Amino acid sequence: MKRRTDRSLTLFVILSMIMTFISALQVAANMYEGRPVWFIDILLIPIPIFAFMTVVIFLDLVKQDYLTLQGRIKARSENKIVVHVGNGKMKTFRLRNEYVDAVDVENDIEIIFYKRTRAVIGLTNSTR
């Protein structure tokens, strides 16, 4: 599961970098064409969003810092599970459909996920 998650995050980093570059090119081309300032301001909005996404995903991939959470599955839908954590909070995680089908509601579970993106890299049944 970890290798597949890492490949997905790598793809997202690459796509975010491409989108940042394309957005910057659009701004430069419109500045060269002499478009109105308000139009260029609108085109500037996505650049920090894509750059932030790139940095956050890249940090997860480089630092490899992940968290382990133990809890009980309270709900399960198409690609989401809701986990009741020991401190009373409910946390939602997105999983691929084949992993969601492998878990049952009201079972104890241990989830390993990246700190910033909350991408799940491990899922095991646990005993408390």
DAKA-V840291 format. One record per pair of residues at least 12 apart in sequence whose ideal C-beta (glycine too) atoms are under 8 Angstrom apart, sorted by the first residue. I is the first residue (numbers start at 1). J is the second residue. D is the distance in whole Angstrom. If there is no record, write none. Layout:
I&J&D + I&J&D
This chain:
1&99&7 + 1&120&7 + 1&121&6 + 1&122&6 + 1&123&7 + 2&121&4 + 2&122&6 + 4&96&8 + 5&114&8 + 5&119&5 + 5&120&7 + 5&121&5 + 6&61&7 + 6&121&8 + 8&119&7 + 9&57&5 + 9&60&6 + 9&61&6 + 9&114&8 + 9&117&7 + 9&119&6 + 10&61&7 + 12&53&7 + 12&57&5 + 13&54&6 + 13&57&5 + 13&58&5 + 13&61&7 + 16&50&5 + 16&51&8 + 16&53&5 + 16&54&4 + 16&57&7 + 17&50&8 + 17&54&5 + 19&46&7 + 19&50&5 + 20&47&6 + 20&50&4 + 20&51&5 + 20&54&6 + 23&43&7 + 23&46&5 + 23&47&5 + 23&50&6 + 24&47&6 + 26&43&5 + 27&40&6 + 27&43&5 + 27&44&6 + 27&47&7 + 30&43&6 + 56&116&5 + 56&117&6 + 57&116&8 + 57&117&6 + 59&116&6 + 60&114&4 + 60&115&7 + 60&116&5 + 60&117&5 + 60&119&7 + 65&114&8 + 65&115&5 + 66&112&6 + 66&113&6 + 66&114&5 + 66&115&6 + 66&121&6 + 67&112&7 + 67&113&6 + 67&114&8 + 67&115&6 + 68&110&6 + 68&111&7 + 68&112&5 + 69&83&7 + 69&85&6 + 69&91&7 + 69&110&7 + 69&111&5 + 69&112&8 + 69&113&7 + 70&85&8 + 70&86&7 + 70&108&7 + 70&109&7 + 70&110&5 + 70&111&8 + 70&126&6 + 70&128&7 + 71&83&4 + 71&84&5 + 71&85&4 + 71&86&7 + 71&91&7 + 71&108&7 + 71&109&6 + 71&111&8 + 72&84&5 + 72&106&6 + 72&107&7 + 72&108&6 + 72&109&7 + 73&103&6 + 73&104&7 + 73&105&5 + 73&106&7 + 73&107&6 + 73&109&6 + 74&90&7 + 74&105&7 + 74&106&8 + 75&105&7 + 76&100&6 + 76&103&7 + 76&104&8 + 76&105&5 + 77&100&8 + 78&97&7 + 78&100&7 + 79&94&6 + 79&95&6 + 79&96&7 + 79&97&6 + 79&100&6 + 80&92&6 + 80&93&7 + 80&94&6 + 80&95&7 + 80&100&7 + 81&93&6 + 81&95&6 + 81&100&6 + 81&103&6 + 81&109&8 + 83&109&7 + 83&111&7 + 93&111&6 + 93&113&7 + 93&118&7 + 93&120&5 + 94&120&8 + 95&120&6 + 95&123&7 + 99&120&8 + 99&123&6 + 102&123&8 + 103&123&7 + 103&125&8 + 107&125&6 + 108&125&7 + 108&126&5 + 108&127&6 + 108&128&6 + 109&123&7 + 109&124&7 + 109&125&6 + 109&126&6 + 110&122&8 + 110&123&8 + 110&124&5 + 110&125&7 + 110&126&4 + 111&123&6
